[in-house]
Amino acid sequence: MAQDVQEALRDGAGLAWPPCPLPHADDDVQPHVLHVLPDLGPDPHWVCEESGTAAAPLGALGATAS
């Protein structure tokens, strides 16, 4: 469901959601979003599209991002 909401916001309103809250060593990294991985299956996480780093378990993004 999270992936569906993300795609609907991007396609309908042009919003990049959720923005990646993780720090990056490369200051030239442009703003980017998180994706849910795996799409289906156990233990889904929000993952940075640039680094591949897990940002938070699905459902806990607000608790870990600041």
Distance bins in CASP14 RR format, pairs under 12 A and 6 or more apart:
PFRMAT RR
TARGET T0000
AUTHOR 0000-0000-0000
RMODE 2
METHOD distances of the structure
MODEL  1
1 7 0 0 0 0 0 1 0 0 0 0 0
1 8 0 0 0 0 0 1 0 0 0 0 0
1 36 0 0 0 0 1 0 0 0 0 0 0
1 39 0 0 0 0 0 1 0 0 0 0 0
1 40 0 0 0 0 0 1 0 0 0 0 0
1 44 0 0 0 0 0 1 0 0 0 0 0
1 58 0 0 0 0 1 0 0 0 0 0 0
1 59 0 0 0 0 0 1 0 0 0 0 0
2 8 0 0 0 0 0 1 0 0 0 0 0
2 9 0 0 0 0 0 1 0 0 0 0 0
2 17 0 0 0 0 1 0 0 0 0 0 0
2 18 0 0 0 0 1 0 0 0 0 0 0
2 33 0 0 0 0 0 1 0 0 0 0 0
2 34 0 0 0 0 1 0 0 0 0 0 0
2 35 0 0 0 0 1 0 0 0 0 0 0
2 36 1 0 1 0 0 0 0 0 0 0 0
2 37 0 0 0 0 0 1 0 0 0 0 0
2 39 0 0 0 0 1 0 0 0 0 0 0
2 40 0 0 0 0 0 1 0 0 0 0 0
2 44 1 0 0 1 0 0 0 0 0 0 0
2 45 0 0 0 0 0 1 0 0 0 0 0
2 46 1 0 0 1 0 0 0 0 0 0 0
2 47 0 0 0 0 0 1 0 0 0 0 0
2 56 0 0 0 0 0 1 0 0 0 0 0
2 57 0 0 0 0 0 1 0 0 0 0 0
2 58 1 0 1 0 0 0 0 0 0 0 0
2 59 1 0 0 1 0 0 0 0 0 0 0
2 60 0 0 0 0 0 1 0 0 0 0 0
2 61 0 0 0 0 1 0 0 0 0 0 0
3 9 0 0 0 0 0 1 0 0 0 0 0
3 10 0 0 0 0 0 1 0 0 0 0 0
3 17 0 0 0 0 0 1 0 0 0 0 0
3 18 0 0 0 0 0 1 0 0 0 0 0
3 33 0 0 0 0 0 1 0 0 0 0 0
3 34 0 0 0 0 0 1 0 0 0 0 0
3 35 1 0 0 1 0 0 0 0 0 0 0
3 36 1 0 1 0 0 0 0 0 0 0 0
3 37 0 0 0 0 1 0 0 0 0 0 0
3 38 0 0 0 0 0 1 0 0 0 0 0
3 39 1 0 0 1 0 0 0 0 0 0 0
3 40 0 0 0 0 1 0 0 0 0 0 0
3 44 0 0 0 0 1 0 0 0 0 0 0
3 46 0 0 0 0 0 1 0 0 0 0 0
3 47 0 0 0 0 0 1 0 0 0 0 0
3 58 0 0 0 0 1 0 0 0 0 0 0
4 10 0 0 0 0 0 1 0 0 0 0 0
4 11 0 0 0 0 0 1 0 0 0 0 0
4 36 0 0 0 0 1 0 0 0 0 0 0
4 39 0 0 0 0 0 1 0 0 0 0 0
5 11 0 0 0 0 0 1 0 0 0 0 0
5 12 0 0 0 0 0 1 0 0 0 0 0
5 13 0 0 0 0 0 1 0 0 0 0 0
5 15 0 0 0 0 0 1 0 0 0 0 0
5 17 1 0 0 1 0 0 0 0 0 0 0
5 18 0 0 0 0 1 0 0 0 0 0 0
5 33 0 0 0 0 0 1 0 0 0 0 0
5 36 0 0 0 0 1 0 0 0 0 0 0
5 58 0 0 0 0 0 1 0 0 0 0 0
5 59 0 0 0 0 0 1 0 0 0 0 0
6 12 0 0 0 0 0 1 0 0 0 0 0
6 13 0 0 0 0 0 1 0 0 0 0 0
6 14 0 0 0 0 0 1 0 0 0 0 0
6 15 0 0 0 0 1 0 0 0 0 0 0
6 16 0 0 0 0 1 0 0 0 0 0 0
6 17 1 0 1 0 0 0 0 0 0 0 0
6 18 1 0 0 1 0 0 0 0 0 0 0
6 19 0 0 0 0 0 1 0 0 0 0 0
6 33 1 0 0 1 0 0 0 0 0 0 0
6 34 0 0 0 0 1 0 0 0 0 0 0
6 35 1 0 0 1 0 0 0 0 0 0 0
6 36 1 0 0 1 0 0 0 0 0 0 0
6 39 0 0 0 0 0 1 0 0 0 0 0
6 46 0 0 0 0 1 0 0 0 0 0 0
6 49 0 0 0 0 0 1 0 0 0 0 0
6 58 0 0 0 0 0 1 0 0 0 0 0
6 61 0 0 0 0 0 1 0 0 0 0 0
7 13 0 0 0 0 0 1 0 0 0 0 0
7 14 0 0 0 0 0 1 0 0 0 0 0
7 15 0 0 0 0 0 1 0 0 0 0 0
7 16 0 0 0 0 0 1 0 0 0 0 0
7 17 0 0 0 0 1 0 0 0 0 0 0
7 33 0 0 0 0 0 1 0 0 0 0 0
7 35 0 0 0 0 0 1 0 0 0 0 0
7 36 0 0 0 0 0 1 0 0 0 0 0
7 39 0 0 0 0 0 1 0 0 0 0 0
8 14 0 0 0 0 0 1 0 0 0 0 0
8 15 0 0 0 0 1 0 0 0 0 0 0
8 17 0 0 0 0 1 0 0 0 0 0 0
9 15 1 0 1 0 0 0 0 0 0 0 0
9 16 0 0 0 0 1 0 0 0 0 0 0
9 17 1 0 1 0 0 0 0 0 0 0 0
9 18 0 0 0 0 1 0 0 0 0 0 0
9 19 0 0 0 0 0 1 0 0 0 0 0
9 33 0 0 0 0 1 0 0 0 0 0 0
10 16 1 0 0 1 0 0 0 0 0 0 0
10 17 1 0 0 1 0 0 0 0 0 0 0
10 18 0 0 0 0 0 1 0 0 0 0 0
10 33 0 0 0 0 1 0 0 0 0 0 0
10 35 0 0 0 0 0 1 0 0 0 0 0
11 17 0 0 0 0 0 1 0 0 0 0 0
14 33 0 0 0 0 0 1 0 0 0 0 0
15 31 0 0 0 0 0 1 0 0 0 0 0
15 33 0 0 0 0 1 0 0 0 0 0 0
16 30 0 0 0 0 0 1 0 0 0 0 0
16 31 1 0 0 1 0 0 0 0 0 0 0
16 32 1 0 0 1 0 0 0 0 0 0 0
16 33 1 0 1 0 0 0 0 0 0 0 0
16 34 0 0 0 0 1 0 0 0 0 0 0
16 35 0 0 0 0 0 1 0 0 0 0 0
16 49 0 0 0 0 1 0 0 0 0 0 0
17 31 0 0 0 0 0 1 0 0 0 0 0
17 32 0 0 0 0 0 1 0 0 0 0 0
17 33 1 0 0 1 0 0 0 0 0 0 0
17 34 0 0 0 0 1 0 0 0 0 0 0
17 35 0 0 0 0 0 1 0 0 0 0 0
17 36 0 0 0 0 0 1 0 0 0 0 0
17 46 0 0 0 0 0 1 0 0 0 0 0
17 61 0 0 0 0 0 1 0 0 0 0 0
18 31 0 0 0 0 0 1 0 0 0 0 0
18 32 0 0 0 0 0 1 0 0 0 0 0
18 33 1 0 0 1 0 0 0 0 0 0 0
18 34 1 0 1 0 0 0 0 0 0 0 0
18 35 0 0 0 0 1 0 0 0 0 0 0
18 36 0 0 0 0 0 1 0 0 0 0 0
18 46 1 0 0 1 0 0 0 0 0 0 0
18 47 0 0 0 0 0 1 0 0 0 0 0
18 48 0 0 0 0 0 1 0 0 0 0 0
18 49 0 0 0 0 0 1 0 0 0 0 0
18 55 0 0 0 0 1 0 0 0 0 0 0
18 56 0 0 0 0 1 0 0 0 0 0 0
18 58 0 0 0 0 0 1 0 0 0 0 0
18 59 0 0 0 0 0 1 0 0 0 0 0
18 60 0 0 0 0 0 1 0 0 0 0 0
18 61 1 0 0 1 0 0 0 0 0 0 0
18 62 0 0 0 0 1 0 0 0 0 0 0
18 64 0 0 0 0 0 1 0 0 0 0 0
18 65 1 0 0 1 0 0 0 0 0 0 0
19 29 0 0 0 0 0 1 0 0 0 0 0
19 30 0 0 0 0 0 1 0 0 0 0 0
19 31 1 0 0 1 0 0 0 0 0 0 0
19 32 1 0 0 1 0 0 0 0 0 0 0
19 33 1 0 0 1 0 0 0 0 0 0 0
19 34 1 0 0 1 0 0 0 0 0 0 0
19 46 0 0 0 0 0 1 0 0 0 0 0
19 48 0 0 0 0 0 1 0 0 0 0 0
19 49 0 0 0 0 0 1 0 0 0 0 0
19 50 0 0 0 0 0 1 0 0 0 0 0
19 55 0 0 0 0 0 1 0 0 0 0 0
19 61 0 0 0 0 0 1 0 0 0 0 0
19 62 0 0 0 0 0 1 0 0 0 0 0
19 65 0 0 0 0 1 0 0 0 0 0 0
20 29 0 0 0 0 1 0 0 0 0 0 0
20 30 0 0 0 0 0 1 0 0 0 0 0
20 31 1 0 0 1 0 0 0 0 0 0 0
20 32 1 0 1 0 0 0 0 0 0 0 0
20 33 1 0 0 1 0 0 0 0 0 0 0
20 34 1 0 1 0 0 0 0 0 0 0 0
20 35 0 0 0 0 1 0 0 0 0 0 0
20 46 0 0 0 0 1 0 0 0 0 0 0
20 47 0 0 0 0 1 0 0 0 0 0 0
20 48 1 0 1 0 0 0 0 0 0 0 0
20 49 1 0 0 1 0 0 0 0 0 0 0
20 50 1 0 0 1 0 0 0 0 0 0 0
20 51 0 0 0 0 1 0 0 0 0 0 0
20 52 0 0 0 0 1 0 0 0 0 0 0
20 53 0 0 0 0 1 0 0 0 0 0 0
20 54 0 0 0 0 0 1 0 0 0 0 0
20 55 1 0 0 1 0 0 0 0 0 0 0
20 56 0 0 0 0 0 1 0 0 0 0 0
20 61 0 0 0 0 0 1 0 0 0 0 0
20 65 0 0 0 0 1 0 0 0 0 0 0
21 31 0 0 0 0 0 1 0 0 0 0 0
21 32 0 0 0 0 0 1 0 0 0 0 0
21 33 0 0 0 0 0 1 0 0 0 0 0
21 34 0 0 0 0 1 0 0 0 0 0 0
21 46 0 0 0 0 1 0 0 0 0 0 0
21 48 0 0 0 0 1 0 0 0 0 0 0
21 53 0 0 0 0 0 1 0 0 0 0 0
21 55 1 0 0 1 0 0 0 0 0 0 0
21 56 0 0 0 0 1 0 0 0 0 0 0
21 61 0 0 0 0 1 0 0 0 0 0 0
21 62 0 0 0 0 1 0 0 0 0 0 0
21 63 0 0 0 0 0 1 0 0 0 0 0
21 64 1 0 0 1 0 0 0 0 0 0 0
21 65 1 1 0 0 0 0 0 0 0 0 0
21 66 1 0 0 1 0 0 0 0 0 0 0
22 29 0 0 0 0 1 0 0 0 0 0 0
22 31 0 0 0 0 0 1 0 0 0 0 0
22 32 0 0 0 0 1 0 0 0 0 0 0
22 33 0 0 0 0 0 1 0 0 0 0 0
22 34 0 0 0 0 1 0 0 0 0 0 0
22 46 0 0 0 0 1 0 0 0 0 0 0
22 47 0 0 0 0 1 0 0 0 0 0 0
22 48 1 0 1 0 0 0 0 0 0 0 0
22 49 0 0 0 0 0 1 0 0 0 0 0
22 50 0 0 0 0 1 0 0 0 0 0 0
22 51 1 0 0 1 0 0 0 0 0 0 0
22 52 0 0 0 0 1 0 0 0 0 0 0
22 53 1 0 1 0 0 0 0 0 0 0 0
22 54 0 0 0 0 1 0 0 0 0 0 0
22 55 1 0 1 0 0 0 0 0 0 0 0
22 56 0 0 0 0 1 0 0 0 0 0 0
22 61 0 0 0 0 0 1 0 0 0 0 0
22 64 0 0 0 0 1 0 0 0 0 0 0
22 65 0 0 0 0 1 0 0 0 0 0 0
22 66 0 0 0 0 0 1 0 0 0 0 0
23 29 0 0 0 0 1 0 0 0 0 0 0
23 48 0 0 0 0 0 1 0 0 0 0 0
23 50 0 0 0 0 0 1 0 0 0 0 0
23 51 0 0 0 0 0 1 0 0 0 0 0
23 53 0 0 0 0 0 1 0 0 0 0 0
23 55 0 0 0 0 0 1 0 0 0 0 0
23 65 0 0 0 0 0 1 0 0 0 0 0
23 66 0 0 0 0 0 1 0 0 0 0 0
24 30 0 0 0 0 1 0 0 0 0 0 0
24 31 0 0 0 0 0 1 0 0 0 0 0
24 32 0 0 0 0 1 0 0 0 0 0 0
24 48 0 0 0 0 1 0 0 0 0 0 0
24 49 0 0 0 0 0 1 0 0 0 0 0
24 50 1 0 0 1 0 0 0 0 0 0 0
24 51 1 0 0 1 0 0 0 0 0 0 0
24 52 0 0 0 0 0 1 0 0 0 0 0
24 53 0 0 0 0 1 0 0 0 0 0 0
24 55 0 0 0 0 0 1 0 0 0 0 0
25 50 0 0 0 0 0 1 0 0 0 0 0
25 51 0 0 0 0 1 0 0 0 0 0 0
25 53 0 0 0 0 0 1 0 0 0 0 0
26 32 0 0 0 0 0 1 0 0 0 0 0
26 50 0 0 0 0 1 0 0 0 0 0 0
26 51 0 0 0 0 1 0 0 0 0 0 0
28 50 0 0 0 0 0 1 0 0 0 0 0
29 48 0 0 0 0 1 0 0 0 0 0 0
29 49 0 0 0 0 0 1 0 0 0 0 0
29 50 1 0 1 0 0 0 0 0 0 0 0
29 51 0 0 0 0 1 0 0 0 0 0 0
30 49 0 0 0 0 0 1 0 0 0 0 0
30 50 0 0 0 0 1 0 0 0 0 0 0
31 48 0 0 0 0 0 1 0 0 0 0 0
31 49 0 0 0 0 0 1 0 0 0 0 0
31 50 0 0 0 0 1 0 0 0 0 0 0
32 47 0 0 0 0 0 1 0 0 0 0 0
32 48 1 0 0 1 0 0 0 0 0 0 0
32 49 1 0 1 0 0 0 0 0 0 0 0
32 50 1 0 1 0 0 0 0 0 0 0 0
32 51 0 0 0 0 1 0 0 0 0 0 0
32 52 0 0 0 0 0 1 0 0 0 0 0
32 53 0 0 0 0 0 1 0 0 0 0 0
32 55 0 0 0 0 0 1 0 0 0 0 0
33 46 0 0 0 0 1 0 0 0 0 0 0
33 47 0 0 0 0 0 1 0 0 0 0 0
33 48 0 0 0 0 1 0 0 0 0 0 0
33 49 1 0 0 1 0 0 0 0 0 0 0
33 50 0 0 0 0 1 0 0 0 0 0 0
33 55 0 0 0 0 0 1 0 0 0 0 0
33 61 0 0 0 0 0 1 0 0 0 0 0
34 44 0 0 0 0 0 1 0 0 0 0 0
34 45 0 0 0 0 1 0 0 0 0 0 0
34 46 1 0 1 0 0 0 0 0 0 0 0
34 47 1 0 0 1 0 0 0 0 0 0 0
34 48 1 0 0 1 0 0 0 0 0 0 0
34 49 1 0 0 1 0 0 0 0 0 0 0
34 50 0 0 0 0 1 0 0 0 0 0 0
34 51 0 0 0 0 0 1 0 0 0 0 0
34 52 0 0 0 0 1 0 0 0 0 0 0
34 53 0 0 0 0 1 0 0 0 0 0 0
34 54 0 0 0 0 1 0 0 0 0 0 0
34 55 1 0 1 0 0 0 0 0 0 0 0
34 56 0 0 0 0 1 0 0 0 0 0 0
34 57 0 0 0 0 0 1 0 0 0 0 0
34 58 0 0 0 0 0 1 0 0 0 0 0
34 59 0 0 0 0 0 1 0 0 0 0 0
34 61 1 0 0 1 0 0 0 0 0 0 0
34 62 0 0 0 0 0 1 0 0 0 0 0
34 64 0 0 0 0 0 1 0 0 0 0 0
34 65 0 0 0 0 1 0 0 0 0 0 0
35 44 0 0 0 0 0 1 0 0 0 0 0
35 45 0 0 0 0 1 0 0 0 0 0 0
35 46 1 0 0 1 0 0 0 0 0 0 0
35 47 1 0 1 0 0 0 0 0 0 0 0
35 48 0 0 0 0 1 0 0 0 0 0 0
35 49 1 0 1 0 0 0 0 0 0 0 0
35 50 0 0 0 0 0 1 0 0 0 0 0
35 51 0 0 0 0 0 1 0 0 0 0 0
35 52 0 0 0 0 1 0 0 0 0 0 0
35 53 0 0 0 0 0 1 0 0 0 0 0
35 54 0 0 0 0 0 1 0 0 0 0 0
35 55 0 0 0 0 1 0 0 0 0 0 0
35 58 0 0 0 0 0 1 0 0 0 0 0
35 61 0 0 0 0 0 1 0 0 0 0 0
36 43 0 0 0 0 0 1 0 0 0 0 0
36 44 1 0 1 0 0 0 0 0 0 0 0
36 45 1 0 0 1 0 0 0 0 0 0 0
36 46 1 0 0 1 0 0 0 0 0 0 0
36 47 1 0 0 1 0 0 0 0 0 0 0
36 48 0 0 0 0 0 1 0 0 0 0 0
36 49 0 0 0 0 0 1 0 0 0 0 0
36 54 0 0 0 0 0 1 0 0 0 0 0
36 55 0 0 0 0 0 1 0 0 0 0 0
36 56 0 0 0 0 0 1 0 0 0 0 0
36 57 0 0 0 0 0 1 0 0 0 0 0
36 58 1 0 0 1 0 0 0 0 0 0 0
36 59 0 0 0 0 0 1 0 0 0 0 0
36 61 0 0 0 0 0 1 0 0 0 0 0
37 43 0 0 0 0 1 0 0 0 0 0 0
37 44 1 0 0 1 0 0 0 0 0 0 0
37 45 1 0 0 1 0 0 0 0 0 0 0
37 46 0 0 0 0 1 0 0 0 0 0 0
37 47 1 0 1 0 0 0 0 0 0 0 0
37 48 0 0 0 0 0 1 0 0 0 0 0
37 49 0 0 0 0 1 0 0 0 0 0 0
37 52 0 0 0 0 1 0 0 0 0 0 0
37 53 0 0 0 0 0 1 0 0 0 0 0
37 54 0 0 0 0 1 0 0 0 0 0 0
37 55 0 0 0 0 0 1 0 0 0 0 0
37 56 0 0 0 0 0 1 0 0 0 0 0
37 57 0 0 0 0 0 1 0 0 0 0 0
37 58 0 0 0 0 1 0 0 0 0 0 0
38 44 1 0 0 1 0 0 0 0 0 0 0
38 45 0 0 0 0 1 0 0 0 0 0 0
38 46 0 0 0 0 0 1 0 0 0 0 0
38 47 0 0 0 0 1 0 0 0 0 0 0
38 54 0 0 0 0 0 1 0 0 0 0 0
38 58 0 0 0 0 0 1 0 0 0 0 0
39 45 0 0 0 0 0 1 0 0 0 0 0
39 47 0 0 0 0 0 1 0 0 0 0 0
39 58 0 0 0 0 0 1 0 0 0 0 0
40 58 0 0 0 0 0 1 0 0 0 0 0
41 58 0 0 0 0 0 1 0 0 0 0 0
42 57 0 0 0 0 0 1 0 0 0 0 0
42 58 0 0 0 0 0 1 0 0 0 0 0
43 54 0 0 0 0 1 0 0 0 0 0 0
43 57 1 0 0 1 0 0 0 0 0 0 0
43 58 0 0 0 0 1 0 0 0 0 0 0
43 59 0 0 0 0 0 1 0 0 0 0 0
43 60 0 0 0 0 0 1 0 0 0 0 0
44 54 0 0 0 0 1 0 0 0 0 0 0
44 55 0 0 0 0 0 1 0 0 0 0 0
44 56 0 0 0 0 0 1 0 0 0 0 0
44 57 1 0 0 1 0 0 0 0 0 0 0
44 58 1 0 1 0 0 0 0 0 0 0 0
44 59 0 0 0 0 1 0 0 0 0 0 0
44 60 0 0 0 0 0 1 0 0 0 0 0
44 61 0 0 0 0 0 1 0 0 0 0 0
45 52 0 0 0 0 1 0 0 0 0 0 0
45 53 0 0 0 0 1 0 0 0 0 0 0
45 54 1 0 1 0 0 0 0 0 0 0 0
45 55 1 0 0 1 0 0 0 0 0 0 0
45 56 1 0 0 1 0 0 0 0 0 0 0
45 57 1 0 1 0 0 0 0 0 0 0 0
45 58 1 0 0 1 0 0 0 0 0 0 0
45 59 0 0 0 0 1 0 0 0 0 0 0
45 60 0 0 0 0 1 0 0 0 0 0 0
45 61 0 0 0 0 1 0 0 0 0 0 0
45 64 0 0 0 0 0 1 0 0 0 0 0
46 52 0 0 0 0 0 1 0 0 0 0 0
46 53 0 0 0 0 1 0 0 0 0 0 0
46 54 1 0 0 1 0 0 0 0 0 0 0
46 55 1 0 1 0 0 0 0 0 0 0 0
46 56 1 0 1 0 0 0 0 0 0 0 0
46 57 1 0 0 1 0 0 0 0 0 0 0
46 58 1 0 0 1 0 0 0 0 0 0 0
46 59 0 0 0 0 1 0 0 0 0 0 0
46 60 0 0 0 0 1 0 0 0 0 0 0
46 61 1 0 1 0 0 0 0 0 0 0 0
46 62 0 0 0 0 1 0 0 0 0 0 0
46 63 0 0 0 0 0 1 0 0 0 0 0
46 64 0 0 0 0 1 0 0 0 0 0 0
46 65 0 0 0 0 1 0 0 0 0 0 0
47 53 1 0 0 1 0 0 0 0 0 0 0
47 54 1 0 1 0 0 0 0 0 0 0 0
47 55 1 0 0 1 0 0 0 0 0 0 0
47 56 0 0 0 0 1 0 0 0 0 0 0
47 57 0 0 0 0 0 1 0 0 0 0 0
47 58 0 0 0 0 0 1 0 0 0 0 0
47 61 0 0 0 0 0 1 0 0 0 0 0
48 54 1 0 0 1 0 0 0 0 0 0 0
48 55 1 0 1 0 0 0 0 0 0 0 0
48 56 0 0 0 0 0 1 0 0 0 0 0
48 61 0 0 0 0 0 1 0 0 0 0 0
48 65 0 0 0 0 0 1 0 0 0 0 0
49 55 0 0 0 0 0 1 0 0 0 0 0
53 64 0 0 0 0 0 1 0 0 0 0 0
54 60 0 0 0 0 0 1 0 0 0 0 0
54 61 0 0 0 0 0 1 0 0 0 0 0
54 64 0 0 0 0 1 0 0 0 0 0 0
55 61 1 0 0 1 0 0 0 0 0 0 0
55 62 0 0 0 0 1 0 0 0 0 0 0
55 63 0 0 0 0 0 1 0 0 0 0 0
55 64 1 0 0 1 0 0 0 0 0 0 0
55 65 1 0 0 1 0 0 0 0 0 0 0
55 66 0 0 0 0 0 1 0 0 0 0 0
56 62 1 0 0 1 0 0 0 0 0 0 0
56 63 1 0 0 1 0 0 0 0 0 0 0
56 64 1 0 1 0 0 0 0 0 0 0 0
56 65 1 0 0 1 0 0 0 0 0 0 0
56 66 0 0 0 0 0 1 0 0 0 0 0
57 63 0 0 0 0 1 0 0 0 0 0 0
57 64 0 0 0 0 1 0 0 0 0 0 0
57 65 0 0 0 0 0 1 0 0 0 0 0
58 64 0 0 0 0 0 1 0 0 0 0 0
59 65 0 0 0 0 0 1 0 0 0 0 0
END
